[in-house]
Amino acid sequence: MKSRRTVWNFVVLIGTLVFVPPAGAQEGLRKVRIGYPDNTICCLPLFAALQWKVFEANGLQAEIIQIRSQLAYPALSSGEVQYVAGVGPSSVSATLRGMPSRAVWFATDELIYSLMARPNLQNLRDLRNKKIALTGLGGTSHVALQVALESLGENPKNFVYIGLGGSQQLPALEAGTVDAALLSPPALYFAKKRGFRDLLDVGSRVKMPLGGLTVMLTTIRNRADELKRVVKSLQAAKQEILKSREKSVALTSSFLKLDRDVAEDTYTVYRKTVSGSGVPTHEGMDQIIKSLQAAGQFTDRKVAFDEVADDRIAKEVAKELGYKIP
């Protein structure tokens, strides 16, 4: 019990409570607590499900907590949150290190990252031994960049990686504190507008999900109906994002605090990656595992899909929402 309280105390210190329905709206709804890493484009379906009341339509009262990735999975394991809005190297690494968890839903089927550099740097060779800013050393962006570099014959060890918060990367690039930054929308839009050079489209070379849902095995076994409602809420919100441009641009603008033109560009880029059914794919999970192994982790293991993912609930939901699922 003491360890559970300790984890939650840390979560409260660094988490941000984003949404709790008013008292009158809570009656008869199942309470769920979902941790998410940051206010970034990967969490757009989560916030769409909140703002558009999709969770409520599926009988859920969702409490959304911002938690750093280092604490999200201990909080999931201790039961302080029941869901983590993320599938990537960090979540899969936690599973392979013994946490009884699985990826159950994909937010997107590919990454949205580009390596933006100072204008005087013409190519990756010029970037060797120079500083690259990215979020979460050892996380999705870091591992994906290393895999993309290797695919072009570059040794990832020839570059210097600096961990910075998402909002700090572009300012650091502009100030010259770093020589390049791995960016996603909307920072990518601003970097291009300000003349920084696009050296590498990481997303086109590393096919792994950006965002998703990770849960404990006990949730899959004992709370399957609740899990299905959560997955259905997220996938239905994602469907609505694809169908309703104006509504989604407005959400993107509000959620990420962007001007209209930036929100439109961000939505357009995001929409290209988000057309999937939400069902975890073997290819996506294999890529995450390969990326971890490329970074020197779990190199002595052959990991099966069922060890890290469970696609059954997502398949049920996808079929109910009209997707053709084998």
C-alpha positions as CSV (number, residue, x, y, z in Angstrom):
1,M,0.0,0.0,0.0
2,K,2.9,2.4,0.8
3,S,4.4,1.9,-2.6
4,R,1.1,2.5,-4.3
5,R,0.7,5.8,-2.4
6,T,4.3,6.8,-3.3
7,V,3.7,6.3,-7.0
8,W,0.5,8.3,-6.9
9,N,2.2,11.1,-4.9
10,F,4.7,11.4,-7.7
11,V,2.0,11.3,-10.3
12,V,0.1,14.1,-8.5
13,L,3.2,16.2,-8.4
14,I,4.0,16.0,-12.1
15,G,0.6,15.2,-13.6
16,T,-2.1,17.6,-14.8
17,L,-5.7,16.8,-14.2
18,V,-7.3,17.8,-17.6
19,F,-10.9,16.8,-17.3
20,V,-13.3,15.5,-14.7
21,P,-17.0,15.7,-15.6
22,P,-19.2,17.8,-13.3
23,A,-21.0,16.0,-10.4
24,G,-24.3,15.9,-12.2
25,A,-22.8,14.2,-15.2
26,Q,-21.1,11.4,-13.2
27,E,-24.1,9.4,-12.1
28,G,-24.3,6.0,-13.7
29,L,-21.0,6.3,-15.5
30,R,-18.1,3.9,-15.0
31,K,-15.0,5.8,-13.7
32,V,-11.7,5.2,-15.6
33,R,-8.4,6.9,-15.1
34,I,-6.1,7.3,-18.2
35,G,-2.6,8.5,-18.1
36,Y,-1.1,10.3,-21.1
37,P,2.4,11.6,-21.8
38,D,2.1,15.1,-23.2
39,N,-0.1,17.6,-25.0
40,T,1.0,16.4,-28.4
41,I,-0.6,15.3,-31.7
42,C,-0.4,11.6,-30.7
43,C,-3.1,12.2,-28.0
44,L,-5.6,13.9,-30.3
45,P,-8.2,11.0,-30.3
46,L,-8.1,11.0,-26.5
47,F,-8.9,14.6,-26.2
48,A,-11.5,14.3,-29.0
49,A,-13.2,11.6,-27.0
50,L,-13.3,13.9,-24.0
51,Q,-14.4,17.1,-25.7
52,W,-17.0,15.5,-27.9
53,K,-18.3,13.4,-25.0
54,V,-17.6,10.1,-26.7
55,F,-16.6,8.5,-23.4
56,E,-19.8,9.5,-21.8
57,A,-21.8,8.1,-24.8
58,N,-20.1,4.8,-24.0
59,G,-21.0,4.9,-20.3
60,L,-17.6,6.2,-19.0
61,Q,-16.5,9.0,-16.8
62,A,-12.9,9.5,-17.9
63,E,-10.3,11.2,-15.7
64,I,-7.2,12.2,-17.7
65,I,-3.9,12.6,-16.0
66,Q,-0.7,13.9,-17.6
67,I,2.2,11.7,-16.4
68,R,5.8,11.5,-17.5
69,S,6.6,8.2,-19.3
70,Q,9.1,7.3,-16.5
71,L,6.2,7.2,-14.0
72,A,3.3,6.2,-16.3
73,Y,4.0,2.4,-16.3
74,P,4.8,2.2,-12.5
75,A,1.4,4.0,-12.0
76,L,-0.3,1.5,-14.4
77,S,1.3,-1.5,-12.6
78,S,0.3,-0.2,-9.2
79,G,-3.3,0.4,-10.3
80,E,-3.2,4.2,-9.8
81,V,-4.2,4.5,-13.5
82,Q,-6.0,1.8,-15.4
83,Y,-4.9,2.8,-18.9
84,V,-1.9,4.5,-20.4
85,A,-2.4,6.3,-23.7
86,G,0.7,5.1,-25.4
87,V,2.3,2.2,-27.4
88,G,5.9,2.4,-28.2
89,P,9.4,1.4,-27.1
90,S,8.8,2.6,-23.5
91,S,5.6,0.5,-23.0
92,V,6.9,-2.6,-24.8
93,S,10.2,-2.4,-22.8
94,A,8.2,-2.3,-19.6
95,T,6.2,-5.4,-20.7
96,L,9.4,-7.3,-21.7
97,R,11.0,-6.4,-18.4
98,G,8.2,-8.2,-16.6
99,M,5.2,-5.9,-16.3
100,P,2.1,-8.0,-17.1
101,S,0.7,-5.6,-19.7
102,R,-0.2,-5.5,-23.4
103,A,-0.8,-3.0,-26.2
104,V,-4.5,-3.2,-27.1
105,W,-5.1,-0.3,-29.6
106,F,-3.1,1.8,-32.1
107,A,-3.8,5.6,-32.4
108,T,-1.9,5.7,-35.7
109,D,0.0,3.3,-37.9
110,E,3.1,5.4,-38.5
111,L,5.2,8.1,-36.8
112,I,5.2,11.8,-37.7
113,Y,8.8,12.8,-37.1
114,S,11.3,14.8,-39.2
115,L,14.9,15.6,-38.3
116,M,15.2,19.4,-38.8
117,A,18.7,20.9,-38.8
118,R,20.3,24.3,-39.0
119,P,20.5,25.7,-42.6
120,N,24.3,25.3,-42.8
121,L,24.0,21.5,-42.4
122,Q,23.5,20.0,-45.8
123,N,23.2,16.3,-44.9
124,L,23.5,13.7,-42.2
125,R,27.2,13.5,-42.7
126,D,27.5,17.2,-41.7
127,L,25.5,16.4,-38.5
128,R,27.9,13.8,-37.2
129,N,29.2,14.5,-33.7
130,K,26.7,17.3,-33.4
131,K,23.8,17.7,-30.9
132,I,20.3,16.4,-31.8
133,A,17.4,17.4,-29.5
134,L,14.6,14.8,-28.9
135,T,12.1,13.9,-26.3
136,G,12.6,11.0,-24.0
137,L,16.1,9.4,-24.3
138,G,15.4,5.7,-24.9
139,G,11.8,6.5,-25.9
140,T,9.9,6.3,-29.2
141,S,11.6,9.3,-30.9
142,H,15.1,8.4,-29.8
143,V,14.8,4.7,-30.9
144,A,13.0,5.6,-34.2
145,L,15.7,8.1,-35.1
146,Q,18.4,5.5,-34.5
147,V,16.7,2.9,-36.7
148,A,16.2,5.5,-39.4
149,L,19.8,6.5,-39.3
150,E,20.9,2.9,-39.5
151,S,18.6,2.4,-42.6
152,L,20.7,5.0,-44.4
153,G,24.0,3.4,-43.4
154,E,24.8,5.9,-40.5
155,N,26.1,4.7,-37.2
156,P,23.7,6.2,-34.5
157,K,26.7,6.4,-32.1
158,N,28.2,9.2,-34.4
159,F,25.6,11.6,-33.1
160,V,25.0,13.3,-29.7
161,Y,21.5,13.1,-28.3
162,I,20.0,15.7,-26.0
163,G,16.8,15.1,-24.1
164,L,14.5,18.1,-24.1
165,G,10.8,18.7,-23.5
166,G,8.7,19.0,-26.6
167,S,8.2,22.8,-26.1
168,Q,12.0,23.3,-25.6
169,Q,13.3,21.7,-28.8
170,L,12.6,24.4,-31.4
171,P,13.8,27.3,-29.1
172,A,17.0,25.3,-28.5
173,L,17.4,24.9,-32.3
174,E,16.9,28.6,-32.9
175,A,19.3,29.6,-30.2
176,G,22.0,27.3,-31.5
177,T,22.1,25.2,-28.3
178,V,21.5,22.1,-30.5
179,D,22.3,21.6,-34.2
180,A,19.1,19.6,-35.1
181,A,15.9,18.5,-33.5
182,L,13.5,15.6,-34.1
183,L,10.2,17.4,-34.5
184,S,6.5,16.5,-35.1
185,P,3.6,18.8,-35.8
186,P,3.0,21.6,-35.0
187,A,6.7,22.3,-34.3
188,L,7.5,20.9,-37.7
189,Y,5.5,23.6,-39.3
190,F,7.3,26.4,-37.5
191,A,10.7,24.9,-38.2
192,K,10.1,24.8,-41.9
193,K,8.7,28.3,-41.9
194,R,11.8,29.6,-40.2
195,G,14.1,28.0,-42.7
196,F,15.5,25.0,-41.0
197,R,16.5,22.1,-43.2
198,D,14.6,18.8,-43.4
199,L,17.4,16.2,-43.3
200,L,15.4,13.0,-42.7
201,D,11.7,12.0,-42.7
202,V,11.9,9.4,-39.9
203,G,8.2,8.4,-40.2
204,S,8.7,7.2,-43.7
205,R,11.5,4.8,-42.6
206,V,10.2,3.5,-39.3
207,K,6.7,2.0,-39.5
208,M,5.6,1.9,-35.9
209,P,2.6,3.4,-34.1
210,L,2.5,6.9,-32.7
211,G,0.2,6.6,-29.6
212,G,-2.2,3.9,-28.6
213,L,-3.4,2.2,-25.4
214,T,-1.5,-0.1,-23.0
215,V,-3.3,-2.0,-20.2
216,M,-2.6,-4.6,-17.6
217,L,-3.5,-8.3,-18.3
218,T,-5.9,-8.1,-15.3
219,T,-7.9,-5.4,-17.1
220,I,-8.1,-7.6,-20.2
221,R,-9.2,-10.6,-18.2
222,N,-11.5,-9.0,-15.6
223,R,-12.8,-5.8,-17.1
224,A,-13.2,-6.7,-20.7
225,D,-16.4,-4.7,-21.1
226,E,-14.9,-1.6,-19.7
227,L,-11.8,-2.0,-21.9
228,K,-14.0,-2.4,-24.9
229,R,-15.9,0.9,-24.1
230,V,-12.6,2.7,-23.8
231,V,-11.2,1.4,-27.1
232,K,-14.5,2.1,-28.8
233,S,-14.5,5.6,-27.5
234,L,-11.0,6.3,-28.8
235,Q,-11.6,4.6,-32.2
236,A,-14.9,6.3,-32.7
237,A,-13.3,9.7,-31.9
238,K,-10.6,8.9,-34.4
239,Q,-13.2,8.1,-37.0
240,E,-14.8,11.5,-36.4
241,I,-11.5,13.2,-36.7
242,L,-11.2,11.8,-40.2
243,K,-14.8,12.7,-41.2
244,S,-15.1,16.2,-39.8
245,R,-12.3,18.5,-40.9
246,E,-13.7,21.8,-39.5
247,K,-14.5,20.2,-36.1
248,S,-11.1,18.6,-35.9
249,V,-9.1,21.7,-36.9
250,A,-11.0,23.5,-34.1
251,L,-10.1,20.8,-31.7
252,T,-6.5,20.8,-32.8
253,S,-6.3,24.5,-32.4
254,S,-7.8,24.4,-28.9
255,F,-5.9,21.3,-27.7
256,L,-2.5,22.4,-28.9
257,K,-3.1,26.1,-28.6
258,L,-2.4,26.9,-32.2
259,D,-3.5,29.6,-34.7
260,R,-5.9,28.5,-37.3
261,D,-3.4,28.1,-40.2
262,V,-1.0,26.1,-38.1
263,A,-3.9,23.9,-36.8
264,E,-4.9,23.2,-40.4
265,D,-1.4,22.2,-41.4
266,T,-1.1,20.0,-38.4
267,Y,-4.4,18.3,-39.0
268,T,-3.5,17.7,-42.6
269,V,-0.2,16.0,-41.7
270,Y,-1.8,14.0,-38.9
271,R,-4.7,12.8,-41.0
272,K,-2.3,11.0,-43.4
273,T,-1.2,8.7,-40.5
274,V,-4.5,8.0,-38.7
275,S,-6.6,6.0,-41.2
276,G,-6.1,2.6,-39.6
277,S,-8.7,0.5,-37.8
278,G,-6.9,0.8,-34.5
279,V,-6.1,-2.9,-34.4
280,P,-2.5,-3.5,-33.2
281,T,-0.5,-4.9,-36.2
282,H,2.3,-7.5,-36.2
283,E,4.3,-5.2,-38.3
284,G,4.0,-2.3,-35.9
285,M,4.9,-4.4,-32.8
286,D,7.7,-6.1,-34.7
287,Q,9.2,-2.7,-35.6
288,I,9.0,-1.6,-32.0
289,I,10.8,-4.7,-30.9
290,K,13.4,-4.4,-33.6
291,S,14.0,-0.8,-32.7
292,L,14.6,-1.8,-29.0
293,Q,17.0,-4.5,-30.2
294,A,18.8,-2.0,-32.4
295,A,19.3,0.1,-29.3
296,G,20.9,-2.9,-27.6
297,Q,17.9,-4.1,-25.5
298,F,16.5,-7.7,-25.5
299,T,18.9,-8.8,-28.2
300,D,19.0,-12.3,-26.8
301,R,15.2,-12.8,-27.1
302,K,12.8,-13.7,-29.9
303,V,9.6,-11.9,-29.0
304,A,6.2,-13.2,-30.2
305,F,3.3,-10.8,-30.9
306,D,1.2,-12.3,-28.1
307,E,3.9,-11.5,-25.5
308,V,3.4,-7.7,-26.1
309,A,0.0,-7.2,-27.7
310,D,-3.6,-8.4,-27.6
311,D,-5.7,-7.4,-30.6
312,R,-9.0,-9.1,-29.7
313,I,-10.9,-6.2,-28.3
314,A,-9.7,-3.8,-31.0
315,K,-10.9,-6.3,-33.6
316,E,-14.3,-6.5,-32.1
317,V,-14.6,-2.7,-31.9
318,A,-13.3,-2.3,-35.5
319,K,-15.9,-4.7,-36.8
320,E,-18.7,-3.0,-34.9
321,L,-17.6,0.4,-36.4
322,G,-17.7,-1.0,-40.0
323,Y,-14.0,-1.9,-40.7
324,K,-13.3,-5.0,-42.7
325,I,-11.2,-7.1,-40.4
326,P,-9.9,-10.6,-41.4
